């Protein structure tokens, strides 16, 4: 995850990754 609208989702569930593509 971590693409566009999934920024928030990825950030919430993967604070360690915090990847924004």
PDB file with SEQRES, HELIX, SHEET and CRYST1 records, atoms N, CA, C and O in Angstrom:
SEQRES   1 A   21  UNK UNK UNK UNK UNK UNK UNK UNK UNK UNK UNK UNK UNK          
SEQRES   2 A   21  UNK UNK UNK UNK UNK UNK UNK UNK                              
HELIX    1 AA1 UNK A    6  UNK A   13  1                                   8    
CRYST1    1.000    1.000    1.000  90.00  90.00  90.00 P 1           1          
ATOM      1  N   UNK A   1       0.848  -1.199   0.000  1.00  0.00           N  
ATOM      2  CA  UNK A   1       0.000   0.000   0.000  1.00  0.00           C  
ATOM      3  C   UNK A   1       0.882   1.247   0.000  1.00  0.00           C  
ATOM      4  O   UNK A   1       2.099   1.184  -0.174  1.00  0.00           O  
ATOM      5  N   UNK A   2       0.216   2.374   0.202  1.00  0.00           N  
ATOM      6  CA  UNK A   2       0.978   3.623   0.257  1.00  0.00           C  
ATOM      7  C   UNK A   2       0.973   4.339  -1.066  1.00  0.00           C  
ATOM      8  O   UNK A   2       2.011   4.808  -1.533  1.00  0.00           O  
ATOM      9  N   UNK A   3      -0.212   4.426  -1.683  1.00  0.00           N  
ATOM     10  CA  UNK A   3      -0.286   5.093  -2.989  1.00  0.00           C  
ATOM     11  C   UNK A   3      -1.511   5.998  -3.032  1.00  0.00           C  
ATOM     12  O   UNK A   3      -2.650   5.531  -2.989  1.00  0.00           O  
ATOM     13  N   UNK A   4      -1.259   7.286  -3.117  1.00  0.00           N  
ATOM     14  CA  UNK A   4      -2.368   8.237  -3.238  1.00  0.00           C  
ATOM     15  C   UNK A   4      -3.292   8.221  -2.032  1.00  0.00           C  
ATOM     16  O   UNK A   4      -2.921   8.671  -0.948  1.00  0.00           O  
ATOM     17  N   UNK A   5      -4.494   7.701  -2.227  1.00  0.00           N  
ATOM     18  CA  UNK A   5      -5.483   7.697  -1.157  1.00  0.00           C  
ATOM     19  C   UNK A   5      -5.094   6.774  -0.011  1.00  0.00           C  
ATOM     20  O   UNK A   5      -5.611   6.887   1.100  1.00  0.00           O  
ATOM     21  N   UNK A   6      -4.178   5.862  -0.303  1.00  0.00           N  
ATOM     22  CA  UNK A   6      -3.763   4.926   0.726  1.00  0.00           C  
ATOM     23  C   UNK A   6      -2.680   5.502   1.626  1.00  0.00           C  
ATOM     24  O   UNK A   6      -2.161   4.806   2.499  1.00  0.00           O  
ATOM     25  N   UNK A   7      -2.340   6.754   1.422  1.00  0.00           N  
ATOM     26  CA  UNK A   7      -1.317   7.399   2.253  1.00  0.00           C  
ATOM     27  C   UNK A   7      -1.737   7.317   3.720  1.00  0.00           C  
ATOM     28  O   UNK A   7      -0.972   6.862   4.571  1.00  0.00           O  
ATOM     29  N   UNK A   8      -2.952   7.760   3.999  1.00  0.00           N  
ATOM     30  CA  UNK A   8      -3.459   7.770   5.363  1.00  0.00           C  
ATOM     31  C   UNK A   8      -3.513   6.357   5.925  1.00  0.00           C  
ATOM     32  O   UNK A   8      -3.102   6.109   7.058  1.00  0.00           O  
ATOM     33  N   UNK A   9      -4.026   5.431   5.113  1.00  0.00           N  
ATOM     34  CA  UNK A   9      -4.163   4.042   5.553  1.00  0.00           C  
ATOM     35  C   UNK A   9      -2.801   3.466   5.908  1.00  0.00           C  
ATOM     36  O   UNK A   9      -2.618   2.903   6.987  1.00  0.00           O  
ATOM     37  N   UNK A  10      -1.855   3.608   5.002  1.00  0.00           N  
ATOM     38  CA  UNK A  10      -0.510   3.085   5.199  1.00  0.00           C  
ATOM     39  C   UNK A  10       0.127   3.717   6.439  1.00  0.00           C  
ATOM     40  O   UNK A  10       0.811   3.047   7.213  1.00  0.00           O  
ATOM     41  N   UNK A  11      -0.105   4.988   6.608  1.00  0.00           N  
ATOM     42  CA  UNK A  11       0.470   5.704   7.742  1.00  0.00           C  
ATOM     43  C   UNK A  11      -0.134   5.200   9.058  1.00  0.00           C  
ATOM     44  O   UNK A  11       0.559   5.084  10.069  1.00  0.00           O  
ATOM     45  N   UNK A  12      -1.445   4.903   9.025  1.00  0.00           N  
ATOM     46  CA  UNK A  12      -2.130   4.444  10.226  1.00  0.00           C  
ATOM     47  C   UNK A  12      -1.718   3.027  10.617  1.00  0.00           C  
ATOM     48  O   UNK A  12      -1.449   2.745  11.785  1.00  0.00           O  
ATOM     49  N   UNK A  13      -1.674   2.142   9.624  1.00  0.00           N  
ATOM     50  CA  UNK A  13      -1.364   0.748   9.896  1.00  0.00           C  
ATOM     51  C   UNK A  13       0.120   0.416   9.794  1.00  0.00           C  
ATOM     52  O   UNK A  13       0.563  -0.625  10.278  1.00  0.00           O  
ATOM     53  N   UNK A  14       0.886   1.305   9.163  1.00  0.00           N  
ATOM     54  CA  UNK A  14       2.328   1.058   9.031  1.00  0.00           C  
ATOM     55  C   UNK A  14       3.123   2.328   9.368  1.00  0.00           C  
ATOM     56  O   UNK A  14       3.755   2.924   8.496  1.00  0.00           O  
ATOM     57  N   UNK A  15       3.082   2.726  10.636  1.00  0.00           N  
ATOM     58  CA  UNK A  15       3.796   3.931  11.060  1.00  0.00           C  
ATOM     59  C   UNK A  15       5.299   3.778  10.890  1.00  0.00           C  
ATOM     60  O   UNK A  15       6.015   4.762  10.703  1.00  0.00           O  
ATOM     61  N   UNK A  16       5.774   2.537  10.956  1.00  0.00           N  
ATOM     62  CA  UNK A  16       7.210   2.287  10.805  1.00  0.00           C  
ATOM     63  C   UNK A  16       7.639   2.509   9.362  1.00  0.00           C  
ATOM     64  O   UNK A  16       8.688   3.095   9.094  1.00  0.00           O  
ATOM     65  N   UNK A  17       6.814   2.035   8.441  1.00  0.00           N  
ATOM     66  CA  UNK A  17       7.131   2.184   7.022  1.00  0.00           C  
ATOM     67  C   UNK A  17       6.944   3.646   6.617  1.00  0.00           C  
ATOM     68  O   UNK A  17       7.883   4.304   6.169  1.00  0.00           O  
ATOM     69  N   UNK A  18       5.714   4.144   6.784  1.00  0.00           N  
ATOM     70  CA  UNK A  18       5.438   5.534   6.448  1.00  0.00           C  
ATOM     71  C   UNK A  18       5.869   5.879   5.044  1.00  0.00           C  
ATOM     72  O   UNK A  18       6.447   6.940   4.809  1.00  0.00           O  
ATOM     73  N   UNK A  19       5.589   4.983   4.100  1.00  0.00           N  
ATOM     74  CA  UNK A  19       6.025   5.211   2.718  1.00  0.00           C  
ATOM     75  C   UNK A  19       4.922   5.882   1.909  1.00  0.00           C  
ATOM     76  O   UNK A  19       3.764   5.467   1.940  1.00  0.00           O  
ATOM     77  N   UNK A  20       5.309   6.929   1.185  1.00  0.00           N  
ATOM     78  CA  UNK A  20       4.339   7.672   0.379  1.00  0.00           C  
ATOM     79  C   UNK A  20       4.737   7.630  -1.085  1.00  0.00           C  
ATOM     80  O   UNK A  20       5.662   8.322  -1.511  1.00  0.00           O  
ATOM     81  N   UNK A  21       4.024   6.807  -1.854  1.00  0.00           N  
ATOM     82  CA  UNK A  21       4.362   6.663  -3.266  1.00  0.00           C  
ATOM     83  C   UNK A  21       3.379   7.502  -4.086  1.00  0.00           C  
ATOM     84  O   UNK A  21       3.469   7.535  -5.313  1.00  0.00           O  
TER      85      UNK A  21                                                      
END                                                                             
